[in-house]
Amino acid sequence: MFGTGWGLAPEAYEVCDDVLEPVDTGSGYNHLSVRSAASIVVDRLFGMREGSPGT
């Protein structure tokens, strides 16, 4: 589930098992295309697998 630049409604968090940190560009701009956000999330998820570099 992906939220807006302002996050998700509190009710959405109630049904989530886990939450990744928001993508922060450091620019103060709070919009990212869903395509870009999804690719970053997939990278983070695969990067957290056991046995991968950095774990």
RAZI-V859054 format. One record per residue. N is the residue number from 0. SS is DSSP state (A for helix, B for strand, O for the rest). BURIAL is I if it has 24 or more other C-alpha atoms within 12 Angstrom, else O. Layout:
# RAZI-V859054
N:SS:BURIAL / N:SS:BURIAL
This chain:
# RAZI-V859054
0:O:O / 1:O:I / 2:O:O / 3:B:O / 4:O:O / 5:O:O / 6:B:O / 7:O:O / 8:O:O / 9:A:O / 10:A:O / 11:A:O / 12:A:O / 13:A:O / 14:O:O / 15:O:O / 16:O:O / 17:O:O / 18:O:O / 19:O:O / 20:O:O / 21:O:O / 22:O:I / 23:O:O / 24:O:O / 25:O:O / 26:O:O / 27:O:O / 28:O:O / 29:O:O / 30:O:O / 31:O:O / 32:O:O / 33:A:O / 34:A:O / 35:A:O / 36:A:I / 37:A:O / 38:A:O / 39:A:O / 40:A:O / 41:A:O / 42:A:O / 43:A:O / 44:A:O / 45:A:O / 46:A:O / 47:O:O / 48:O:O / 49:O:O / 50:O:O / 51:O:O / 52:O:O / 53:O:O / 54:O:O
